[in-house]
Amino acid sequence: MGLTKQYLRYVSSAVFGVIGSQKANIAYVTLRGGERGRYVAVAACEHVFIWDVRKGEKVLILQGQKHEVTFLCPSPDGIHIAVGYEDGAVRIFSLMNGESNVSFNGHKSAVSVIHYDRLGARLVTGSKDTEVIVWDIINECGLYRLRGHKDIITQALFLKDKNLLVTSSKDSFVKWWDLDTQHCFKTMVGHRSEVWSMVLLNQEYRLLTGSADSELRAWDISYLQEEKAEGEPKVKKGKTLLEDDDDEDNEEGLDESPEERILSCKKAGTILREARDRVVSMTTDHKARVIACHVSPLFASLSPNSSHTSPPPALRWVECLSCVGGELKVALLLQNNTVETYSLKTSDKTPTANKTARLTLGGHRTDVRTLAFSSDNLAVLSASGDTVKVWNRSTLQVIRTMACDYALCSLFVPGDRQIILGTKSGKLQIFELASGSLLETVDAHDGALWSLCLAPDQRGIVTGSADKTVKFWEFELIKDQGTAQKRLTVKHTRTLQLEEDVLCVKFSPDHRLLAVSLLDCTVKIFYTDTLKFFLSLYGHKLPVLCLDISHDNTIIATGSADRNLKIWGLDFGDCHRSMFAHDDSVMFLQFVPKTHLFFTAGKDKKIKQWDADKFEHIQTLEGHHREVWCLAISPNGDHLVSASHDKSLRLWERTREPIILEEEREMEREAEFEESMAKGDVPVVPGETQGEAAPASKKTVETVKAAERIMEALELYKEENRKLEVHKYACENAGKELTNSLMLFQPSRYVLDVIKKVRSSELEVSLLVLPFPYVPELLKLFNSYIQQGLEVELVCRCLFFLLKIHFGQISSNQMLLSVIDELRTNTVSKVREIRDVMGFNNAGLQFLQREIESKEDVMFFADATGQLKDKKKKRRKRERAILTIA
C-alpha cells in the first residue's frame, strides 16, 4: 500500500481593508469611560470594529462567527453593545473586554432593527421575517414573539415610562403593542407607502414617521390613563407649524375601533421634504432636540432653529450625539468604505457643520481588482479603481498609498522596489515604493489591459489587452534630463496580433511557451521565441477568465465563466479532467508554488483548493460575503490573500494540520444537515394557537444537541440507579455495606449539571423537543432537587414549562398524580422560604442604608438621581402646560 498524499489546511488569519460594511448602521459608543463622541462602532463583514476617530485607529474588534452583521445598538449604560446578524442571531458584547456571553436565536432571517429599553434590561429586535421579539437580557431568555406585520420590520421603540412598544414596517403600518398582554391594540393606517423609520419626540407625546413619499408625518399621542388619573380635561393646544386645518386629515392614522383604553393618536401635520427619494433612517440625539433625517441619497438635519443640508451623496447611515455646550456630533457611514464625523453648534443662528475626522487610510474606496505578493513574502499589493496600497503582511498596516487609474492587474518588479499596474484605459503605470511616486505612465494598449505576467528570466513582462494584441516589454534603466539617477522604464520589443480580445496571458516557467486566453472561449499556446502557434485548448462554453501553468511545465489549469475548470496536459493539449468548480464564474486561478495544488476564486463567494494530479477538491475557504474578484499566493505558499466585493481583504495561512479528505466531505455533509435542520419546522406548543404572541426562541442545532445531552444524562441516571439497586440487593444478601465508589457518584446531580449548562435562551426549546417518555423521570428528579433546595429558580422554570406543554398527558397519567401533588407542596413551601429569606435580606440592607444616611447625612446616588429626575419631570410638565395655554 502506497503512502497517502498529505494536504495541509489553510485557515483564516485576518480581515483587513474594510473600514465599515454597508449592510449595518454606525453607532457612537463609550469605551472604558472615555470621552463621548470619540469612538464609533461599525460593522466589518462578520466582525464589529471600534474606531478611535480622533487617532484614526482601530482599538477593539468584536469577533463574529460566520454571518454578516446587519444592526448595532449600544446599551444605555454604554457597557455593552447588541449585534444582529444575517442569520437572525443576536449577540451581546462587552465593550470592556470584547467578549460575548449572551446570544439569542429567534429570527429566521436577517435582523433589521434592535433597541434597548430605558433600563437596558430588555431588548426588542425586528427582522426581515416580519416578526418582533422581546428578550430578557438579565435572565438571558426570550419573553415573547409578536406577529402582525406583513413585511420587513423597519423600527421598534420602547416607551420609557410605559410598558408599550411601537413598531413600523414596510407593510405601511405602524403598530402599538401592550406588552402586559402581548397584543396589538392599535394599528395606524395613514401611510400610503412603506414606513422606513420613526422617532419619538416631545417626551414621547409626539411621533414622527418617514416613508417612501416626500412627507414626514407628525402624530400627537394622548395617554388616556394619564388623563383619567389627573381628573381634568386636556388643555386644547394652540396650532403649531406642524398642524393642519383640515379636520379630515387629523383622523388619518386611526383604526376603526371605537374603544381606545390606552392611548390615542391623531395626525398633527406634515413636513414636506425637498428630496423626493425615500427616507432611509431617522435619528435624534438623546434629548430629542435635533432630528437627523437621512434620505437616499442626501443627508438633511432639522433643528428647531434652522435647517441644514450637507451632501455627501453616497451616505449609508447617520448617527447623532449631543455633547456639552450645545455641540452636536454627527457620524456618517458612507457607501464607499469611509467613515466621516462632523461637529456643529446647535445654538448658532445658522449652524455650519465642520468635518472633524475622516477614516479612509485603512481601506479602498472601490473594489480591489488585483493583488500581488512581494518576493520576500512580507508585502502585499492591492489596487482598486483609484488607489494602490502596499500592506505589511504581518502587521496589516498600510505602508504606501498612491493614486492610480482603474487597475486590473499588477506585479512587483524584481527587487521589490517598484510595482507595475495595468489599467482599464490600456496604460502601464510604474510606481516607486520608497518615495511613493509615479515614475512613468506608458500608453501600452488601445483597450483594457486585462493581464500582466513577469517573464521567467525576470528581464521583462508580457501584457494582454482587449485591443486583440499581446505585447512584450523589457526592463530598462534610463536617465532623465537634469538628473544623475537612473529610473526604471519598460521598452516595447514585440507584438503578437490575435483575432479576439485577450483576457489572460501566462508564461510557462521554462520560458518556452506562452498561453493566451481569448474571448472566443479558447486558449492558444504559442512558442515564446518565434511566436509560432503550438496548441489550441477548446472545450469551455464561455470565455476563460483565468489560467496558470504548473512549476514543472506539464499541466495548465483554466477557469471559465461557465463555472468549470479544466486541467490540460501541455505536451499534447489533451484535457485530463473537467470539473464543476463554482456556482458562478471562476474569477481567478493560481498554482501553489512547487506543487500541483491550485486555488480558484469564484463569484459564489468561495475559494477552493484542488489537486491537479488526483482531480480532487481538497477544501473550501468560506468567509467572504460577496463575489471574490482575485487572490494571490505568497512565493513560499504559506499565505494566501483574497479580495472581494464586500470591500474586505482576507489573509489565509497554511497550518501544520493535515486534511483527511473523507473527514472533510463528512464535515461538509454534517454542516448541510445542520443547516437544513435549523431551517426545519418550528416546534408546536400543544394548546397554543398561532396568534399575535408566540414563544421567542427557535429550534436550532444547539437546542437539538442540548436535548440530546439531557436525554443521555437521563439514560445514564436510569442505568446508574439500576446498578445501584443491584448492588444494594447483593450487599443486603451478603450482609455487607455499600462501597464508597458507588456512593460518591451522584447521577441525579449530573442531570442537574447538564441542564444548568444549557444556555438560558435555549432552555425552553431544548425542553420542547424532549420526547415525553423522559418527562416523568425528569419530574421526579425536579421534586428531589426542590426538596434539597438545589437551583430552585432554574428547576421551577423547567417544571412550569414542562407542565404547560405536556399538561394533557401529565394530568391523564395516574402514575404521576402523586408526583405532581408532592411537587405542588414542595414548590410552594420552598419558594415561600426563599422569598422570606430575600425579604429579610432586603429589609436588612434598607435598615443599613438608613443608618448610614442618618450618620453621614448623605443620600445614596441612585435615590438622589431618581429624585432629581422627578423634579425635572414635574418642571417640564408645568412649562408645557404654560406654553399650551399661551
KOLVEX-809091 format. One line per 4 residues: number of its first residue (from 1); their letters; for each residue x, y, z of C-alpha. Coordinates in steps of 0.5 Angstrom, whole numbers, plus 2048, in hexadecimal, padded with zeros to 3 digits. Last residue first. Example, Ala and Ser with C-alpha at 12.3 -4.5 7.8 and 13.67 -1.06 7.14 Angstrom:
<gulos>
2) SA) 81B:7FE:80E | 819:7F7:810 $
</gulos>
This chain:
<gulos>
886) AITL) 79B:8A1:834 | 797:89B:837 | 79C:896:833 | 7A2:89A:835 $
882) IARE) 7A0:89A:83D | 79E:893:83D | 7A5:891:83A | 7A9:895:83F $
878) RKRR) 7A5:892:845 | 7A6:88B:841 | 7AE:88D:841 | 7AE:88E:848 $
874) KKKK) 7AB:888:84A | 7B0:884:846 | 7B6:888:849 | 7B4:886:850 $
870) DKLQ) 7B3:87F:84E | 7B9:87F:84B | 7BD:882:851 | 7B9:87D:856 $
866) GTAD) 7BC:877:852 | 7C3:879:852 | 7C3:87A:859 | 7C0:873:85A $
862) AFFM) 7C5:870:856 | 7CB:874:859 | 7C9:872:860 | 7C8:878:864 $
858) VDEK) 7CC:87C:869 | 7CC:87E:871 | 7D2:87A:873 | 7CE:876:879 $
854) SEIE) 7C7:877:876 | 7C9:874:86F | 7CD:86E:872 | 7C7:86C:877 $
850) RQLF) 7C2:86D:871 | 7C6:869:86D | 7C8:863:872 | 7C0:863:873 $
846) QLGA) 7BF:862:86C | 7C4:85D:86B | 7C1:859:871 | 7BA:85A:86E $
842) NNFG) 7BD:857:867 | 7C0:851:86B | 7B9:84F:86F | 7B5:850:868 $
838) MVDR) 7BA:84B:865 | 7BA:846:86A | 7B2:846:86A | 7B2:845:863 $
834) IERV) 7B7:83F:863 | 7B2:83C:868 | 7AC:83E:864 | 7AF:83A:85E $
830) KSVT) 7B1:834:862 | 7AA:834:865 | 7A6:835:85E | 7AB:830:85B $
826) NTRL) 7AB:82B:860 | 7A3:82A:860 | 7A2:82B:859 | 7A8:826:857 $
822) EDIV) 7A5:821:85C | 79E:821:859 | 7A1:821:852 | 7A5:81A:854 $
818) SLLM) 79F:817:857 | 79B:819:851 | 7A0:816:84C | 79E:80F:84C $
814) QNSS) 797:810:84A | 799:813:844 | 794:818:841 | 796:81E:844 $
810) IQGF) 79D:81D:841 | 79B:81C:83A | 796:822:83A | 79B:826:83D $
806) HIKL) 7A1:825:839 | 7A3:82C:836 | 7A1:830:83D | 7A3:82A:842 $
802) LFFL) 7AA:82A:83E | 7AB:832:83E | 7A9:832:846 | 7AE:82D:847 $
798) CRCV) 7B4:830:843 | 7B3:837:847 | 7B2:834:84D | 7B8:830:84D $
794) LEVE) 7BC:836:84B | 7B9:83A:851 | 7BA:834:856 | 7C2:833:854 $
790) LGQQ) 7C2:82E:859 | 7BE:82F:85F | 7BE:827:861 | 7B7:827:861 $
786) IYSN) 7B7:82B:85A | 7BC:826:857 | 7B8:820:85A | 7B2:822:856 $
782) FLKL) 7B5:824:850 | 7B8:81D:850 | 7B1:81A:850 | 7AF:81F:84A $
778) LEPV) 7B5:81D:846 | 7B3:815:847 | 7AC:817:844 | 7AF:81C:83E $
774) YPFP) 7B3:817:83B | 7AE:813:838 | 7AB:81A:835 | 7B1:81B:830 $
770) LVLL) 7B5:821:831 | 7B4:826:82B | 7B0:82B:830 | 7B6:82A:835 $
766) SVEL) 7BB:82C:831 | 7B6:832:82E | 7B5:834:835 | 7BD:834:837 $
762) ESSR) 7C0:838:831 | 7C0:83F:834 | 7C2:83C:83A | 7C8:839:837 $
758) VKKI) 7C8:831:839 | 7CE:830:83E | 7C9:830:844 | 7C5:82A:841 $
754) VDLV) 7CB:826:841 | 7CD:828:848 | 7C6:826:84A | 7C7:81F:847 $
750) YRSP) 7CE:81E:84A | 7CB:820:851 | 7C6:81A:850 | 7CB:815:84E $
746) QFLM) 7CF:816:854 | 7D6:813:854 | 7D9:812:85B | 7D4:80D:85D $
742) LSNT) 7D6:808:858 | 7DE:808:85A | 7DC:808:861 | 7DA:801:861 $
738) LEKG) 7D3:7FF:864 | 7D4:7FB:86B | 7D4:7F4:86B | 7CF:7EF:86E $
734) ANEC) 7CF:7EA:867 | 7C8:7EB:866 | 7C8:7F2:867 | 7CE:7F3:863 $
730) AYKH) 7CB:7F0:85D | 7C5:7F4:85E | 7C8:7FA:85E | 7CD:7F9:859 $
726) VELK) 7C7:7F7:854 | 7C4:7FD:856 | 7CA:802:855 | 7CB:7FF:84E $
722) RNEE) 7C3:800:84C | 7C4:807:84F | 7CB:808:84B | 7C7:806:845 $
718) KYLE) 7C1:80A:846 | 7C6:810:847 | 7CA:80F:841 | 7C3:80F:83D $
714) LAEM) 7C1:815:840 | 7C8:818:83E | 7C8:816:837 | 7C1:819:836 $
710) IREA) 7C3:820:839 | 7C9:81F:834 | 7C4:81E:82F | 7C0:824:830 $
706) AKVT) 7C6:828:831 | 7C8:826:82A | 7C1:828:827 | 7C2:82E:82A $
702) EVTK) 7C9:830:827 | 7C7:82E:820 | 7C1:833:820 | 7BA:833:822 $
698) KSAP) 7B7:83A:823 | 7B6:83E:829 | 7B1:844:82B | 7AB:840:82C $
694) AAEG) 7A5:842:829 | 7A0:849:829 | 79C:84B:824 | 798:845:823 $
690) QTEG) 79A:83E:820 | 796:83A:825 | 79A:837:82B | 797:830:82E $
686) PVVP) 79D:82C:82D | 7A3:830:82B | 7A5:82F:824 | 7AC:82E:822 $
682) VDGK) 7AE:832:81C | 7AF:82E:816 | 7B6:82E:813 | 7BB:833:811 $
678) AMSE) 7C0:832:817 | 7BF:82A:815 | 7C1:82C:80E | 7C7:830:810 $
674) EFEA) 7C9:82A:815 | 7C9:825:80F | 7CD:82A:80B | 7D2:82A:810 $
670) EREM) 7D2:823:811 | 7D3:822:80A | 7D9:826:80A | 7DC:823:810 $
666) EREE) 7DC:81C:80C | 7DF:81F:806 | 7E5:822:80A | 7E5:81B:80E $
662) ELII) 7E6:817:808 | 7EB:81C:805 | 7F0:81C:80B | 7F3:823:80C $
658) PERT) 7F9:823:810 | 7FA:829:815 | 801:82C:814 | 7FE:833:812 $
654) REWL) 7FE:837:80C | 7FB:83E:80D | 7F5:842:80A | 7F5:849:80A $
650) RLSK) 7EF:84D:808 | 7EE:853:804 | 7E7:856:805 | 7E3:85B:801 $
646) DHSA) 7DD:856:801 | 7DE:856:7F9 | 7E4:851:7FB | 7EC:851:7FB $
642) SVLH) 7F0:84B:7FD | 7F7:84A:801 | 7FA:843:801 | 800:841:806 $
638) DGNP) 805:83B:807 | 806:83A:7FF | 80D:83C:800 | 80C:841:7FA $
634) SIAL) 806:844:7FD | 7FF:842:7FA | 7FB:848:7F7 | 7F3:848:7F6 $
630) CWVE) 7EE:84C:7F2 | 7E7:84E:7F1 | 7E3:84A:7F6 | 7DC:84C:7F6 $
626) RHHG) 7D8:84E:7FC | 7D8:84B:804 | 7DF:849:804 | 7E1:844:809 $
622) ELTQ) 7E1:83D:807 | 7E7:839:805 | 7E5:833:801 | 7EA:82C:802 $
618) IHEF) 7ED:827:7FE | 7E9:826:7F7 | 7EC:820:7F4 | 7EF:81F:7ED $
614) KDAD) 7F4:81B:7EF | 7FA:81E:7EC | 7F7:825:7EB | 7F5:825:7F3 $
610) WQKI) 7F0:82B:7F4 | 7EF:830:7F9 | 7E9:835:7F9 | 7E8:83C:7FB $
606) KKDK) 7E0:83E:7FC | 7DC:844:7FB | 7D8:841:7F5 | 7DB:846:7F0 $
602) GATF) 7E1:841:7F0 | 7E8:840:7F3 | 7ED:83A:7F1 | 7F3:837:7F5 $
598) FLHT) 7F8:832:7F2 | 7FC:82C:7F4 | 801:829:7EF | 806:82C:7F4 $
594) KPVF) 80D:830:7F3 | 809:836:7F4 | 801:836:7F6 | 7FE:836:7EF $
590) QLFM) 7FA:83C:7ED | 7F2:83D:7EB | 7EE:843:7EB | 7E7:845:7E9 $
586) VSDD) 7E3:83F:7E8 | 7DC:841:7E6 | 7D6:83E:7EB | 7D4:838:7EF $
582) HAFM) 7DC:836:7EF | 7E0:830:7ED | 7DD:82C:7E8 | 7E3:827:7E6 $
578) SRHC) 7E6:826:7DF | 7EB:821:7DF | 7F2:81F:7DB | 7F0:823:7D5 $
574) DGFD) 7F5:822:7D0 | 7FA:827:7CE | 7FF:823:7CB | 805:824:7D0 $
570) LGWI) 802:82A:7D4 | 7FD:825:7D7 | 7F6:828:7D9 | 7F2:829:7DF $
566) KLNR) 7EB:82C:7DE | 7E7:831:7E3 | 7E0:832:7E2 | 7DB:837:7E4 $
562) DASG) 7DA:839:7DD | 7DD:840:7DE | 7E4:83C:7DE | 7EA:839:7E2 $
558) TAII) 7F0:836:7DE | 7F5:831:7E1 | 7FC:830:7DD | 800:82A:7DF $
554) TNDH) 807:828:7DD | 80B:82E:7DE | 80E:82B:7E4 | 80C:831:7E8 $
550) SIDL) 805:831:7E6 | 802:835:7E1 | 7FC:83A:7E3 | 7F5:83C:7E0 $
546) CLVP) 7F0:842:7E1 | 7EA:844:7DD | 7E9:83F:7D8 | 7E3:841:7D4 $
542) LKHG) 7DC:83D:7D4 | 7DB:836:7D1 | 7E2:833:7D3 | 7E4:82E:7CF $
538) YLSL) 7EA:831:7CB | 7F1:831:7CC | 7F5:833:7C6 | 7FD:830:7C5 $
534) FFKL) 803:833:7C2 | 803:839:7BE | 809:83D:7BD | 80B:843:7C1 $
530) TDTY) 812:841:7BF | 816:841:7C6 | 810:841:7CA | 80C:83B:7C7 $
526) FIKV) 805:83C:7C7 | 7FF:838:7CA | 7F8:83B:7C9 | 7F2:83A:7CE $
522) TCDL) 7EB:83A:7CB | 7E5:83D:7CD | 7E4:842:7C7 | 7E6:848:7CC $
518) LSVA) 7EE:845:7CC | 7F2:842:7D2 | 7FA:842:7D0 | 7FF:83D:7D2 $
514) LLRH) 806:83F:7D0 | 80B:839:7D0 | 813:838:7D1 | 814:83D:7D6 $
510) DPSF) 816:837:7DB | 810:839:7E0 | 80B:839:7DA | 809:841:7D9 $
506) KVCL) 802:843:7DA | 7FD:847:7D7 | 7F5:849:7D8 | 7EF:84C:7D5 $
502) VDEE) 7F2:84E:7CE | 7EC:850:7CA | 7EC:84C:7C3 | 7EF:84C:7BC $
498) LQLT) 7F7:84C:7BF | 7FD:850:7BE | 803:84F:7C2 | 807:855:7C3 $
494) RTHK) 80F:855:7C4 | 814:85A:7C8 | 811:85F:7CC | 815:862:7D1 $
490) VTLR) 814:863:7D8 | 816:868:7DD | 81A:868:7E3 | 81E:86E:7E6 $
486) KQAT) 825:870:7E6 | 828:876:7EA | 82C:87C:7E7 | 826:880:7E6 $
482) GQDK) 826:886:7E1 | 823:882:7DC | 820:87B:7DE | 825:876:7DE $
478) ILEF) 823:86F:7DC | 822:868:7DF | 81F:863:7DA | 81A:85D:7DB $
474) EWFK) 818:859:7D5 | 811:859:7D2 | 80D:854:7CE | 806:856:7CB $
470) VTKD) 800:851:7CA | 7FA:854:7C6 | 7F3:854:7C5 | 7F1:85B:7C7 $
466) ASGT) 7EE:858:7CE | 7F5:857:7D0 | 7FB:852:7D2 | 801:854:7D5 $
462) VIGR) 808:851:7D5 | 80E:853:7DA | 815:854:7DA | 81C:851:7DD $
458) QDPA) 81A:84D:7E2 | 81C:847:7DF | 815:844:7E0 | 812:84A:7DD $
454) LCLS) 80D:84D:7E1 | 806:84D:7DF | 800:852:7DE | 7F9:851:7DC $
450) WLAG) 7F3:855:7DB | 7F6:85C:7D8 | 7EF:85F:7D5 | 7F0:862:7CE $
446) DHAD) 7F5:866:7CA | 7FB:863:7CD | 801:865:7D0 | 801:86C:7D1 $
442) VTEL) 806:86C:7D7 | 806:870:7DD | 80C:872:7E1 | 80F:872:7E8 $
438) LSGS) 809:873:7EC | 80B:875:7F3 | 80B:871:7F9 | 812:873:7FB $
434) ALEF) 815:86C:7FD | 80F:869:7F9 | 811:86B:7F2 | 80B:86B:7EE $
430) IQLK) 80A:869:7E6 | 804:869:7E3 | 802:865:7DC | 7FC:868:7D9 $
426) GSKT) 7F7:865:7D5 | 7F1:869:7D8 | 7EF:864:7DD | 7F6:864:7E0 $
422) GLII) 7FC:85F:7E0 | 800:861:7E6 | 807:860:7E7 | 80B:860:7EE $
418) QRDG) 812:862:7F0 | 817:861:7F6 | 815:859:7F6 | 81C:857:7F3 $
414) PVFL) 818:854:7ED | 812:859:7EC | 80C:857:7F0 | 806:856:7EC $
410) SCLA) 7FF:858:7EA | 7F9:857:7E6 | 7F2:85B:7E5 | 7F4:862:7E8 $
406) YDCA) 7EF:868:7E7 | 7F4:86E:7E7 | 7F9:86F:7EC | 7F9:873:7F3 $
402) MTRI) 7FF:870:7F8 | 7FE:86D:7FF | 804:86A:802 | 806:866:808 $
398) VQLT) 7FF:865:80A | 7FE:860:811 | 7FD:859:810 | 802:858:816 $
394) SRNW) 805:851:813 | 803:853:80C | 806:85A:80B | 801:85D:806 $
390) VKVT) 802:861:800 | 7FC:865:7FD | 7FA:867:7F6 | 7F5:86C:7F5 $
386) DGSA) 7EF:86E:7F1 | 7EB:868:7EE | 7EF:863:7F2 | 7F6:860:7F3 $
382) SLVA) 7F8:85C:7F9 | 800:85A:7FA | 802:855:800 | 809:856:803 $
378) LNDS) 80D:851:807 | 80D:84A:803 | 814:84C:801 | 813:84C:7F9 $
374) SFAL) 80D:851:7FA | 806:84F:7FA | 801:851:7F5 | 7F9:853:7F5 $
370) TRVD) 7F4:856:7EF | 7ED:858:7EF | 7EC:85B:7F6 | 7E5:85E:7F6 $
366) TRHG) 7E4:866:7F7 | 7E6:86B:7FC | 7EC:866:7FF | 7EE:865:806 $
362) GLTL) 7F1:867:80C | 7F3:86E:80A | 7EC:871:80A | 7E9:873:810 $
358) RATK) 7E7:87A:810 | 7E7:87F:816 | 7E5:885:819 | 7E1:888:813 $
354) NATP) 7DD:88E:815 | 7D6:88F:814 | 7D3:896:814 | 7CD:898:819 $
350) TKDS) 7CA:89F:816 | 7C7:8A2:81D | 7CC:89E:821 | 7CA:89A:827 $
346) TKLS) 7CA:894:823 | 7D2:894:823 | 7D4:88F:81D | 7D9:88A:81D $
342) YTEV) 7DA:885:818 | 7DD:87E:817 | 7DE:87A:811 | 7DF:872:810 $
338) TNNQ) 7E1:86F:809 | 7E0:869:806 | 7DD:86C:7FF | 7D6:86B:802 $
334) LLLA) 7D7:870:807 | 7D6:870:80F | 7D5:877:812 | 7D6:879:819 $
330) VKLE) 7D3:87F:81B | 7D5:883:822 | 7D0:888:824 | 7D3:88D:829 $
326) GGVC) 7CF:891:82D | 7D4:892:833 | 7D4:88B:835 | 7D3:886:830 $
322) SLCE) 7CD:883:82C | 7CE:87D:827 | 7CC:87C:820 | 7CC:876:81C $
318) VWRL) 7CC:875:814 | 7CC:86F:810 | 7CD:86E:808 | 7CF:874:805 $
314) APPP) 7D2:874:7FE | 7D0:87B:7FC | 7D3:87F:802 | 7CF:885:801 $
310) STHS) 7CE:88A:807 | 7C7:88D:809 | 7C6:891:80F | 7BF:893:811 $
306) SNPS) 7BF:898:817 | 7BD:89A:81E | 7B9:894:820 | 7BD:88F:81D $
302) LSAF) 7BD:88B:816 | 7C3:888:813 | 7C3:885:80C | 7C7:880:809 $
298) LPSV) 7C6:87E:801 | 7C6:878:7FD | 7C1:875:7FF | 7BE:878:805 $
294) HCAI) 7C1:879:80C | 7BD:87D:811 | 7C1:880:817 | 7BD:883:81D $
290) VRAK) 7BF:887:822 | 7BC:888:829 | 7BB:881:82A | 7BF:881:831 $
286) HDTT) 7C3:87B:82F | 7C4:87E:828 | 7BF:87C:823 | 7BF:877:81D $
282) MSVV) 7BC:876:816 | 7BD:871:811 | 7BD:86F:80A | 7B7:874:808 $
278) RDRA) 7B5:873:801 | 7B7:878:7FB | 7B3:87E:7F9 | 7B8:883:7FD $
274) ERLI) 7B5:88A:7FF | 7B2:887:805 | 7AB:889:807 | 7AA:889:80E $
270) TGAK) 7A3:886:810 | 79D:887:815 | 79B:886:81C | 798:87F:81A $
266) KCSL) 794:87C:820 | 796:876:824 | 792:874:82A | 795:870:830 $
262) IREE) 793:86A:835 | 78B:869:835 | 789:86A:82E | 783:867:82C $
258) PSED) 77F:86A:826 | 784:865:822 | 784:868:81B | 78C:869:81B $
254) LGEE) 78F:870:81B | 794:872:816 | 790:878:813 | 78B:87B:818 $
250) NDED) 78F:882:817 | 78F:881:810 | 787:882:810 | 788:888:814 $
246) DDDE) 78C:88C:80F | 78F:892:813 | 796:88E:813 | 79A:88E:819 $
242) LLTK) 7A2:88E:818 | 7A3:896:819 | 79F:896:81F | 798:897:821 $
238) GKKV) 796:898:828 | 795:893:82D | 78F:891:830 | 790:88F:837 $
234) KPEG) 78E:888:839 | 788:888:83E | 78A:886:845 | 78A:880:849 $
230) EAKE) 791:87F:849 | 791:878:849 | 78C:878:844 | 790:87C:83F $
226) EQLY) 796:877:841 | 792:871:83F | 790:874:838 | 797:875:836 $
222) SIDW) 797:87A:830 | 79C:87A:82B | 79C:87F:825 | 79F:87D:81E $
218) ARLE) 7A3:880:81A | 7A4:87E:812 | 7AB:87F:80F | 7A8:880:807 $
214) SDAS) 7AC:87F:801 | 7AA:877:800 | 7AD:871:801 | 7AC:872:809 $
210) GTLL) 7AE:876:80F | 7AB:876:816 | 7AB:87B:81B | 7A7:879:822 $
206) RYEQ) 7A5:87E:827 | 7A4:87E:82E | 7AA:87A:830 | 7AE:87F:834 $
202) NLLV) 7AD:884:82E | 7AF:87F:829 | 7AF:877:827 | 7B3:875:820 $
198) MSWV) 7B0:872:81A | 7B3:86E:814 | 7B2:86B:80D | 7AA:86B:80D $
194) ESRH) 7A9:868:807 | 7A3:86B:802 | 79D:86F:803 | 79D:870:80B $
190) GVMT) 797:871:80F | 796:86A:811 | 798:86B:819 | 797:864:81C $
186) KFCH) 795:864:823 | 794:85F:829 | 799:85A:827 | 79A:854:82C $
182) QTDL) 79F:852:831 | 79A:853:837 | 79F:857:83B | 7A3:859:835 $
178) DWWK) 79D:85D:832 | 79F:85E:82B | 79E:864:826 | 79F:862:81F $
174) VFSD) 7A1:867:819 | 79F:864:812 | 7A2:865:80B | 7A4:85E:80A $
170) KSST) 7AB:860:80A | 7AA:860:812 | 7AA:864:818 | 7AA:862:81F $
166) VLLN) 7A7:866:826 | 7A8:862:82C | 7A5:864:833 | 7A6:862:83A $
162) KDKL) 7A6:869:83C | 7AB:86E:83F | 7B1:86E:839 | 7AD:86C:833 $
158) FLAQ) 7B0:866:830 | 7B2:867:828 | 7B2:862:822 | 7B4:865:81B $
154) TIID) 7B4:862:814 | 7B1:85B:815 | 7B1:858:80E | 7AA:856:80B $
150) KHGR) 7A3:853:80E | 7A3:856:815 | 79E:852:81A | 7A3:84E:81E $
146) LRYL) 7A6:84F:825 | 7AB:84A:828 | 7AB:849:82F | 7B0:849:835 $
142) GCEN) 7B6:847:832 | 7BC:845:837 | 7C2:847:83A | 7BF:848:841 $
138) IIDW) 7C2:84F:841 | 7C1:851:83A | 7BA:84F:839 | 7B8:84F:832 $
134) VIVE) 7B3:852:82E | 7B2:84F:827 | 7AE:853:821 | 7AD:84F:81B $
130) TDKS) 7AD:851:813 | 7B2:84B:811 | 7B6:851:80F | 7B7:852:817 $
126) GTVL) 7B6:856:81D | 7B9:856:824 | 7B7:859:82A | 7BC:858:830 $
122) RAGL) 7BA:858:838 | 7BE:85A:83E | 7C2:860:83B | 7BE:865:840 $
118) RDYH) 7BB:869:83A | 7B9:864:836 | 7BE:861:831 | 7BD:861:829 $
114) IVSV) 7BF:85D:823 | 7BD:85D:81C | 7BE:859:815 | 7C0:853:818 $
110) ASKH) 7C1:84E:812 | 7BD:848:811 | 7B9:842:815 | 7B9:846:81C $
106) GNFS) 7BA:843:823 | 7C1:842:825 | 7C4:846:82B | 7CB:846:82D $
102) VNSE) 7CE:849:834 | 7D5:848:836 | 7D8:84C:830 | 7E0:84E:832 $
98) GNML) 7E2:855:82F | 7E6:856:836 | 7E2:85D:839 | 7DE:85E:833 $
94) SFIR) 7DA:857:835 | 7D7:854:82F | 7CF:852:82E | 7CE:84D:829 $
90) VAGD) 7C7:84D:825 | 7C6:847:81F | 7C1:848:819 | 7C6:845:814 $
86) EYGV) 7C8:84C:812 | 7CB:84E:818 | 7C9:853:81E | 7CE:856:823 $
82) AIHI) 7CC:859:82A | 7D1:85D:82D | 7D3:85D:834 | 7D6:862:839 $
78) GDPS) 7D3:868:837 | 7CE:869:83C | 7C8:869:837 | 7CA:863:833 $
74) PCLF) 7CE:864:82D | 7CA:862:826 | 7CC:85F:820 | 7C9:85C:81A $
70) TVEH) 7CA:858:814 | 7D1:854:816 | 7D3:84F:811 | 7D3:847:812 $
66) KQGQ) 7D8:843:814 | 7DB:844:81B | 7DC:84B:81E | 7E2:84E:822 $
62) LILV) 7E1:854:825 | 7E7:858:823 | 7EA:85E:827 | 7EE:864:826 $
58) KEGK) 7EE:865:81F | 7F2:86C:81E | 7F0:872:81A | 7F3:876:820 $
54) RVDW) 7ED:87A:821 | 7E8:875:81E | 7EA:870:823 | 7E7:86A:820 $
50) IFVH) 7E3:864:822 | 7E3:85F:81D | 7DD:85A:81D | 7DE:853:81A $
46) ECAA) 7DA:84F:815 | 7DB:854:80F | 7DE:85A:812 | 7D8:85D:816 $
42) VAVY) 7DA:864:819 | 7DA:866:820 | 7DD:86D:822 | 7E1:870:827 $
38) RGRE) 7E3:878:829 | 7DC:87A:829 | 7DC:87A:831 | 7E3:87A:834 $
34) GGRL) 7E5:873:837 | 7E2:86F:83D | 7E5:869:83A | 7E2:86A:833 $
30) TVYA) 7DC:86E:832 | 7D8:86C:82C | 7D5:870:826 | 7D2:86C:821 $
26) INAK) 7D2:86A:819 | 7CD:866:816 | 7CD:85F:812 | 7CE:85D:80B $
22) QSGI) 7D3:862:808 | 7D9:85F:80C | 7DD:864:80F | 7E5:865:80F $
18) VGFV) 7E7:85E:80B | 7EE:85D:808 | 7EF:858:80E | 7ED:851:810 $
14) ASSV) 7F2:84C:813 | 7F4:845:813 | 7EF:841:810 | 7F1:83A:810 $
10) YRLY) 7F5:836:80A | 7F6:82E:80C | 7FB:82A:80A | 7FB:824:805 $
6) QKTL) 7FE:81D:805 | 7FF:818:800 | 7FD:811:802 | 803:80D:802 $
2) GM) 803:807:7FE | 800:800:800 $
</gulos>
